[in-house]
Each structure stands twice: as structure tokens, then as C-alpha cells.
Amino acid sequence: MAKQGQSDRKKVNSSQDYELSHVAAKMGVSIQQVVGAKRATGSNDRTVMEKYISD
């Protein structure tokens, strides 16, 4: 069965290594920092995680 609709690019799926790598590379941080930001904020929203890391 094929996936329907567009994927939600505002969210980071932490079970997908390529998504973690992409966000980490985009922000110039390690994958561990991205995972830590997700845990600290309790959110998988890309903008929330980026704001947490940049602060």
C-alpha cells in the first residue's frame, strides 16, 4: 500500500536517522544535540527544536 498525502516537514521523526542527520547538518550541530533538544523540549516540531538549540 502506497503512502497517501504529503509528509509533515515541520516534524522531525527521531526514529529516522536520515532526518536527524539532515537537521543536524542544517544547524551545524551533532545528532546527539538534536536528540537532546527533542527530549528537553518534549516536542518533535522542527522550529521548537531549532529555537532550543540556538538559545
TIRO-2110 file (N, C-alpha, C; in Angstrom, 1 decimal):
// TIRO-2110
0.8, -1.2, 0.0, N, 1, A
0.0, 0.0, 0.0, CA, 1, A
0.9, 1.2, 0.0, C, 1, A
0.6, 2.2, -0.9, N, 2, A
1.4, 3.4, -1.0, CA, 2, A
1.0, 4.4, 0.0, C, 2, A
2.0, 5.2, 0.4, N, 3, A
1.7, 6.3, 1.4, CA, 3, A
0.8, 7.3, 0.7, C, 3, A
-0.1, 7.9, 1.4, N, 4, A
-1.0, 8.9, 0.9, CA, 4, A
-0.6, 10.3, 1.4, C, 4, A
-0.7, 11.3, 0.6, N, 5, A
-0.5, 12.7, 1.0, CA, 5, A
0.9, 13.0, 1.2, C, 5, A
1.1, 14.3, 1.6, N, 6, A
2.5, 14.8, 1.9, CA, 6, A
2.9, 14.5, 3.3, C, 6, A
4.3, 14.3, 3.4, N, 7, A
4.8, 14.1, 4.8, CA, 7, A
4.8, 15.5, 5.5, C, 7, A
4.8, 15.5, 6.8, N, 8, A
4.8, 16.7, 7.5, CA, 8, A
6.3, 17.2, 7.8, C, 8, A
6.7, 18.1, 7.0, N, 9, A
8.1, 18.6, 7.1, CA, 9, A
8.4, 19.4, 8.3, C, 9, A
7.4, 19.8, 9.0, N, 10, A
7.6, 20.6, 10.2, CA, 10, A
8.0, 19.7, 11.4, C, 10, A
7.9, 18.4, 11.3, N, 11, A
8.2, 17.5, 12.4, CA, 11, A
9.4, 16.7, 12.0, C, 11, A
10.2, 16.3, 13.1, N, 12, A
11.4, 15.5, 12.9, CA, 12, A
11.1, 14.1, 13.5, C, 12, A
11.2, 13.1, 12.7, N, 13, A
10.9, 11.8, 13.1, CA, 13, A
12.3, 11.2, 13.6, C, 13, A
12.4, 11.1, 15.0, N, 14, A
13.7, 10.7, 15.5, CA, 14, A
14.0, 9.3, 15.3, C, 14, A
13.1, 8.5, 14.8, N, 15, A
13.4, 7.1, 14.5, CA, 15, A
14.0, 6.9, 13.1, C, 15, A
14.1, 8.0, 12.4, N, 16, A
14.7, 8.0, 11.0, CA, 16, A
16.0, 8.7, 11.1, C, 16, A
17.1, 7.9, 10.9, N, 17, A
18.4, 8.5, 11.0, CA, 17, A
18.7, 9.6, 10.0, C, 17, A
18.1, 9.5, 8.8, N, 18, A
18.4, 10.5, 7.8, CA, 18, A
17.7, 11.8, 8.1, C, 18, A
16.6, 11.8, 8.9, N, 19, A
16.0, 13.1, 9.3, CA, 19, A
16.9, 13.7, 10.3, C, 19, A
17.4, 13.0, 11.3, N, 20, A
18.2, 13.5, 12.3, CA, 20, A
19.5, 14.1, 11.7, C, 20, A
20.1, 13.3, 10.8, N, 21, A
21.3, 13.8, 10.1, CA, 21, A
21.1, 15.1, 9.3, C, 21, A
19.9, 15.2, 8.7, N, 22, A
19.6, 16.4, 7.9, CA, 22, A
19.5, 17.6, 8.8, C, 22, A
18.7, 17.5, 9.9, N, 23, A
18.5, 18.6, 10.8, CA, 23, A
19.9, 19.0, 11.4, C, 23, A
20.6, 18.0, 11.8, N, 24, A
21.9, 18.3, 12.5, CA, 24, A
22.9, 19.0, 11.5, C, 24, A
22.9, 18.5, 10.3, N, 25, A
23.8, 19.2, 9.3, CA, 25, A
23.3, 20.6, 9.0, C, 25, A
22.0, 20.8, 8.9, N, 26, A
21.5, 22.1, 8.6, CA, 26, A
21.8, 23.1, 9.7, C, 26, A
21.8, 22.6, 10.9, N, 27, A
22.1, 23.5, 12.0, CA, 27, A
23.5, 23.6, 12.4, C, 27, A
24.3, 22.7, 11.9, N, 28, A
25.7, 22.7, 12.2, CA, 28, A
26.0, 22.1, 13.6, C, 28, A
25.2, 21.2, 14.1, N, 29, A
25.3, 20.5, 15.4, CA, 29, A
25.4, 19.0, 15.2, C, 29, A
25.6, 18.3, 16.3, N, 30, A
25.6, 16.9, 16.3, CA, 30, A
24.2, 16.3, 16.4, C, 30, A
24.1, 15.0, 16.0, N, 31, A
22.8, 14.3, 16.0, CA, 31, A
22.4, 14.2, 17.5, C, 31, A
23.4, 14.0, 18.4, N, 32, A
23.1, 13.9, 19.8, CA, 32, A
22.4, 15.2, 20.3, C, 32, A
22.9, 16.4, 19.8, N, 33, A
22.3, 17.6, 20.2, CA, 33, A
20.8, 17.7, 19.7, C, 33, A
20.5, 17.2, 18.6, N, 34, A
19.2, 17.2, 18.0, CA, 34, A
18.3, 16.4, 18.9, C, 34, A
18.8, 15.2, 19.2, N, 35, A
18.0, 14.2, 20.0, CA, 35, A
17.8, 14.8, 21.4, C, 35, A
18.8, 15.5, 22.0, N, 36, A
18.7, 16.1, 23.3, CA, 36, A
17.7, 17.3, 23.3, C, 36, A
17.7, 18.0, 22.2, N, 37, A
16.7, 19.1, 22.1, CA, 37, A
15.3, 18.5, 22.0, C, 37, A
15.1, 17.4, 21.3, N, 38, A
13.8, 16.8, 21.3, CA, 38, A
13.3, 16.4, 22.7, C, 38, A
14.3, 15.7, 23.4, N, 39, A
13.9, 15.3, 24.8, CA, 39, A
13.7, 16.5, 25.7, C, 39, A
14.5, 17.5, 25.6, N, 40, A
14.4, 18.6, 26.5, CA, 40, A
13.1, 19.4, 26.3, C, 40, A
12.7, 19.6, 25.0, N, 41, A
11.5, 20.3, 24.7, CA, 41, A
10.2, 19.5, 24.8, C, 41, A
10.4, 18.2, 24.6, N, 42, A
9.2, 17.3, 24.6, CA, 42, A
8.4, 17.5, 23.3, C, 42, A
9.1, 18.0, 22.3, N, 43, A
8.4, 18.3, 21.0, CA, 43, A
9.2, 17.8, 19.9, C, 43, A
8.5, 17.3, 18.8, N, 44, A
9.3, 17.0, 17.6, CA, 44, A
9.1, 18.0, 16.5, C, 44, A
8.6, 19.2, 16.9, N, 45, A
8.4, 20.3, 16.0, CA, 45, A
9.8, 20.9, 15.6, C, 45, A
10.1, 21.0, 14.4, N, 46, A
11.4, 21.4, 13.9, CA, 46, A
11.8, 22.8, 14.4, C, 46, A
10.8, 23.7, 14.4, N, 47, A
11.1, 25.1, 14.8, CA, 47, A
11.4, 25.2, 16.3, C, 47, A
10.7, 24.4, 17.1, N, 48, A
10.9, 24.4, 18.5, CA, 48, A
12.3, 23.9, 18.9, C, 48, A
12.6, 22.8, 18.2, N, 49, A
14.0, 22.3, 18.4, CA, 49, A
15.1, 23.2, 18.0, C, 49, A
14.9, 23.9, 16.8, N, 50, A
15.9, 24.8, 16.3, CA, 50, A
16.1, 26.0, 17.3, C, 50, A
14.9, 26.5, 17.8, N, 51, A
15.0, 27.6, 18.8, CA, 51, A
15.7, 27.2, 20.0, C, 51, A
15.4, 26.0, 20.5, N, 52, A
16.1, 25.5, 21.7, CA, 52, A
17.6, 25.4, 21.5, C, 52, A
18.0, 24.8, 20.4, N, 53, A
19.5, 24.6, 20.1, CA, 53, A
20.1, 26.0, 20.0, C, 53, A
19.5, 26.9, 19.3, N, 54, A
20.1, 28.2, 19.1, CA, 54, A
20.2, 29.1, 20.3, C, 54, A
19.4, 28.8, 21.3, N, 55, A
19.5, 29.6, 22.6, CA, 55, A
20.6, 29.3, 23.5, C, 55, A
END
